[in-house]
Amino acid sequence: MMIFDDFFDITSLPLLSGGTTCSSSYNSLPLNISSTSTHYIVRTELPGIPQNQISVDINEDGILDIRAERHSKEDKEKTKTKDEEDEIVKENWALKGKLYRSIKFPKEHVDVDGVKAELNNGELIIKVPKKKTQDAKDPKRRNVKIIKGKL
């Protein structure tokens, strides 16, 4: 049993439990989740993906969606110089195409309006603040702006 299994409702999101509700055109995005006394912290590595191809959203139910798209060298038009050789790929471990991951936080414990995200050297760090009180504020779905550098 993982440390967050009882806290994060993993079973309701088949993507997190290895299910197949995600379109086959998406790859599951590996990530790490940690917690401090004031925030939940979600980290994932997205080297080589520009900020404008990454999307982070959280909705009123506390579901955080992370989407990104990585294009392979073959997808991009490349002009070869006369000094370049034809490259033969022996192994390719980098995920290509559309990447997606969804995490459900307990909506009564997170402040969806305070979520922040940063992209620094290919690492996406999302900080989801914990609510200080149990006040039932009507949260809404909103886009999380990703900044370059430190929060």
Short mmCIF file of the C-alpha atoms (twelve columns), coordinates in Angstrom:
data_MODEL
# 
_entry.id   MODEL 
# 
loop_
_atom_site.group_PDB 
_atom_site.id 
_atom_site.type_symbol 
_atom_site.label_atom_id 
_atom_site.label_alt_id 
_atom_site.label_comp_id 
_atom_site.label_asym_id 
_atom_site.label_seq_id 
_atom_site.Cartn_x 
_atom_site.Cartn_y 
_atom_site.Cartn_z 
_atom_site.pdbx_PDB_model_num 
ATOM 1   C CA . MET A 1   0.000   0.000  0.000   1 
ATOM 2   C CA . MET A 2   1.375   3.364  -1.019  1 
ATOM 3   C CA . ILE A 3   1.531   6.187  1.510   1 
ATOM 4   C CA . PHE A 4   -1.027  8.317  -0.360  1 
ATOM 5   C CA . ASP A 5   -3.460  5.524  -1.322  1 
ATOM 6   C CA . ASP A 6   -5.806  6.330  1.513   1 
ATOM 7   C CA . PHE A 7   -5.499  10.083 1.070   1 
ATOM 8   C CA . PHE A 8   -5.561  10.551 -2.698  1 
ATOM 9   C CA . ASP A 9   -8.547  8.851  -4.247  1 
ATOM 10  C CA . ILE A 10  -6.437  6.850  -6.676  1 
ATOM 11  C CA . THR A 11  -9.021  4.192  -7.423  1 
ATOM 12  C CA . SER A 12  -11.501 6.654  -8.931  1 
ATOM 13  C CA . LEU A 13  -9.009  7.690  -11.613 1 
ATOM 14  C CA . PRO A 14  -8.157  4.657  -13.728 1 
ATOM 15  C CA . LEU A 15  -5.113  6.440  -15.174 1 
ATOM 16  C CA . LEU A 16  -3.483  6.385  -11.764 1 
ATOM 17  C CA . SER A 17  -4.343  2.791  -11.099 1 
ATOM 18  C CA . GLY A 18  -3.244  1.461  -14.477 1 
ATOM 19  C CA . GLY A 19  -6.672  1.505  -16.137 1 
ATOM 20  C CA . THR A 20  -7.391  2.214  -19.764 1 
ATOM 21  C CA . THR A 21  -9.791  5.144  -19.806 1 
ATOM 22  C CA . CYS A 22  -7.149  7.364  -21.389 1 
ATOM 23  C CA . SER A 23  -7.057  7.556  -25.171 1 
ATOM 24  C CA . SER A 24  -4.370  5.402  -26.741 1 
ATOM 25  C CA . SER A 25  -2.887  8.575  -28.229 1 
ATOM 26  C CA . TYR A 26  -1.765  9.636  -24.735 1 
ATOM 27  C CA . ASN A 27  1.204   8.333  -22.731 1 
ATOM 28  C CA . SER A 28  1.051   8.252  -18.950 1 
ATOM 29  C CA . LEU A 29  3.249   10.914 -17.407 1 
ATOM 30  C CA . PRO A 30  5.503   9.675  -14.571 1 
ATOM 31  C CA . LEU A 31  5.465   11.914 -11.503 1 
ATOM 32  C CA . ASN A 32  6.304   12.199 -7.804  1 
ATOM 33  C CA . ILE A 33  3.913   13.501 -5.148  1 
ATOM 34  C CA . SER A 34  5.055   14.766 -1.763  1 
ATOM 35  C CA . SER A 35  3.494   16.742 1.054   1 
ATOM 36  C CA . THR A 36  4.542   19.485 3.459   1 
ATOM 37  C CA . SER A 37  2.511   21.009 6.274   1 
ATOM 38  C CA . THR A 38  1.175   23.662 3.875   1 
ATOM 39  C CA . HIS A 39  1.298   22.162 0.340   1 
ATOM 40  C CA . TYR A 40  1.123   19.064 -1.794  1 
ATOM 41  C CA . ILE A 41  3.962   19.069 -4.306  1 
ATOM 42  C CA . VAL A 42  3.745   17.314 -7.671  1 
ATOM 43  C CA . ARG A 43  6.947   16.943 -9.711  1 
ATOM 44  C CA . THR A 44  7.473   15.593 -13.191 1 
ATOM 45  C CA . GLU A 45  10.319  15.827 -15.665 1 
ATOM 46  C CA . LEU A 46  9.564   17.272 -19.076 1 
ATOM 47  C CA . PRO A 47  12.982  17.954 -20.649 1 
ATOM 48  C CA . GLY A 48  12.889  19.445 -24.106 1 
ATOM 49  C CA . ILE A 49  9.215   20.395 -23.958 1 
ATOM 50  C CA . PRO A 50  8.611   24.142 -24.287 1 
ATOM 51  C CA . GLN A 51  6.370   25.844 -21.751 1 
ATOM 52  C CA . ASN A 52  3.748   26.661 -24.396 1 
ATOM 53  C CA . GLN A 53  3.186   22.908 -24.954 1 
ATOM 54  C CA . ILE A 54  2.436   22.184 -21.287 1 
ATOM 55  C CA . SER A 55  -0.979  22.640 -19.710 1 
ATOM 56  C CA . VAL A 56  -1.886  22.404 -16.012 1 
ATOM 57  C CA . ASP A 57  -5.530  22.669 -14.877 1 
ATOM 58  C CA . ILE A 58  -7.365  21.990 -11.633 1 
ATOM 59  C CA . ASN A 59  -11.141 21.768 -11.339 1 
ATOM 60  C CA . GLU A 60  -13.608 22.328 -8.510  1 
ATOM 61  C CA . ASP A 61  -13.479 18.643 -7.545  1 
ATOM 62  C CA . GLY A 62  -9.734  18.844 -6.862  1 
ATOM 63  C CA . ILE A 63  -8.712  16.984 -10.019 1 
ATOM 64  C CA . LEU A 64  -5.363  18.208 -11.327 1 
ATOM 65  C CA . ASP A 65  -4.708  17.545 -15.027 1 
ATOM 66  C CA . ILE A 66  -1.231  17.775 -16.552 1 
ATOM 67  C CA . ARG A 67  -0.885  17.629 -20.338 1 
ATOM 68  C CA . ALA A 68  2.198   18.033 -22.503 1 
ATOM 69  C CA . GLU A 69  3.274   17.221 -26.014 1 
ATOM 70  C CA . ARG A 70  6.747   16.194 -27.125 1 
ATOM 71  C CA . HIS A 71  7.629   15.990 -30.788 1 
ATOM 72  C CA . SER A 72  10.361  13.620 -31.912 1 
ATOM 73  C CA . LYS A 73  13.150  14.671 -34.247 1 
ATOM 74  C CA . GLU A 74  11.428  12.706 -37.005 1 
ATOM 75  C CA . ASP A 75  8.285   14.820 -36.535 1 
ATOM 76  C CA . LYS A 76  10.174  18.059 -37.094 1 
ATOM 77  C CA . GLU A 77  11.441  19.063 -40.453 1 
ATOM 78  C CA . LYS A 78  15.210  19.051 -40.281 1 
ATOM 79  C CA . THR A 79  17.605  20.356 -42.853 1 
ATOM 80  C CA . LYS A 80  20.833  18.385 -42.999 1 
ATOM 81  C CA . THR A 81  24.154  19.910 -43.722 1 
ATOM 82  C CA . LYS A 82  26.671  18.023 -45.821 1 
ATOM 83  C CA . ASP A 83  28.701  17.231 -42.664 1 
ATOM 84  C CA . GLU A 84  25.835  15.442 -40.887 1 
ATOM 85  C CA . GLU A 85  25.544  11.679 -41.033 1 
ATOM 86  C CA . ASP A 86  22.365  9.654  -41.155 1 
ATOM 87  C CA . GLU A 87  21.471  8.856  -37.558 1 
ATOM 88  C CA . ILE A 88  20.433  5.313  -36.707 1 
ATOM 89  C CA . VAL A 89  18.502  5.058  -33.442 1 
ATOM 90  C CA . LYS A 90  19.416  1.916  -31.487 1 
ATOM 91  C CA . GLU A 91  17.138  2.501  -28.487 1 
ATOM 92  C CA . ASN A 92  14.600  5.199  -27.719 1 
ATOM 93  C CA . TRP A 93  13.350  5.534  -24.144 1 
ATOM 94  C CA . ALA A 94  11.982  9.083  -24.309 1 
ATOM 95  C CA . LEU A 95  8.207   9.361  -24.355 1 
ATOM 96  C CA . LYS A 96  6.919   11.065 -27.494 1 
ATOM 97  C CA . GLY A 97  3.587   12.484 -28.465 1 
ATOM 98  C CA . LYS A 98  0.879   13.495 -26.025 1 
ATOM 99  C CA . LEU A 99  1.577   13.019 -22.308 1 
ATOM 100 C CA . TYR A 100 -1.181  13.107 -19.698 1 
ATOM 101 C CA . ARG A 101 -1.676  12.552 -15.987 1 
ATOM 102 C CA . SER A 102 -4.556  13.281 -13.660 1 
ATOM 103 C CA . ILE A 103 -4.490  13.360 -9.853  1 
ATOM 104 C CA . LYS A 104 -7.498  13.682 -7.587  1 
ATOM 105 C CA . PHE A 105 -6.860  15.613 -4.391  1 
ATOM 106 C CA . PRO A 106 -9.508  15.663 -1.662  1 
ATOM 107 C CA . LYS A 107 -11.439 18.820 -2.612  1 
ATOM 108 C CA . GLU A 108 -12.217 19.730 0.973   1 
ATOM 109 C CA . HIS A 109 -8.488  19.899 1.802   1 
ATOM 110 C CA . VAL A 110 -7.021  21.916 -1.099  1 
ATOM 111 C CA . ASP A 111 -7.213  25.548 -2.171  1 
ATOM 112 C CA . VAL A 112 -7.665  25.346 -5.959  1 
ATOM 113 C CA . ASP A 113 -7.296  29.120 -6.342  1 
ATOM 114 C CA . GLY A 114 -3.779  29.053 -4.876  1 
ATOM 115 C CA . VAL A 115 -2.237  26.394 -7.141  1 
ATOM 116 C CA . LYS A 116 1.072   27.466 -8.703  1 
ATOM 117 C CA . ALA A 117 3.328   25.777 -11.240 1 
ATOM 118 C CA . GLU A 118 6.898   26.406 -12.344 1 
ATOM 119 C CA . LEU A 119 9.037   24.968 -15.114 1 
ATOM 120 C CA . ASN A 120 12.734  25.030 -14.320 1 
ATOM 121 C CA . ASN A 121 15.376  23.165 -16.348 1 
ATOM 122 C CA . GLY A 122 12.819  20.661 -17.645 1 
ATOM 123 C CA . GLU A 123 11.268  19.930 -14.246 1 
ATOM 124 C CA . LEU A 124 7.624   20.896 -13.730 1 
ATOM 125 C CA . ILE A 125 6.807   21.575 -10.071 1 
ATOM 126 C CA . ILE A 126 3.189   22.138 -9.052  1 
ATOM 127 C CA . LYS A 127 2.353   23.365 -5.546  1 
ATOM 128 C CA . VAL A 128 -1.190  22.715 -4.374  1 
ATOM 129 C CA . PRO A 129 -1.860  24.601 -1.118  1 
ATOM 130 C CA . LYS A 130 -3.747  22.925 1.679   1 
ATOM 131 C CA . LYS A 131 -6.777  24.754 3.066   1 
ATOM 132 C CA . LYS A 132 -6.198  26.415 6.414   1 
ATOM 133 C CA . THR A 133 -9.806  26.019 7.470   1 
ATOM 134 C CA . GLN A 134 -12.661 23.792 6.480   1 
ATOM 135 C CA . ASP A 135 -14.622 26.758 5.068   1 
ATOM 136 C CA . ALA A 136 -16.662 25.560 2.129   1 
ATOM 137 C CA . LYS A 137 -15.610 28.059 -0.503  1 
ATOM 138 C CA . ASP A 138 -17.094 27.437 -3.943  1 
ATOM 139 C CA . PRO A 139 -13.999 26.462 -5.974  1 
ATOM 140 C CA . LYS A 140 -14.028 26.627 -9.769  1 
ATOM 141 C CA . ARG A 141 -12.006 25.167 -12.612 1 
ATOM 142 C CA . ARG A 142 -9.095  27.389 -13.515 1 
ATOM 143 C CA . ASN A 143 -5.970  27.280 -15.604 1 
ATOM 144 C CA . VAL A 144 -2.687  27.289 -13.656 1 
ATOM 145 C CA . LYS A 145 -0.094  29.650 -15.141 1 
ATOM 146 C CA . ILE A 146 3.366   28.080 -15.495 1 
ATOM 147 C CA . ILE A 147 6.253   30.409 -14.799 1 
ATOM 148 C CA . LYS A 148 9.841   29.924 -15.892 1 
ATOM 149 C CA . GLY A 149 12.296  29.709 -13.008 1 
ATOM 150 C CA . LYS A 150 11.674  29.594 -9.262  1 
ATOM 151 C CA . LEU A 151 8.359   30.274 -7.505  1 
# 
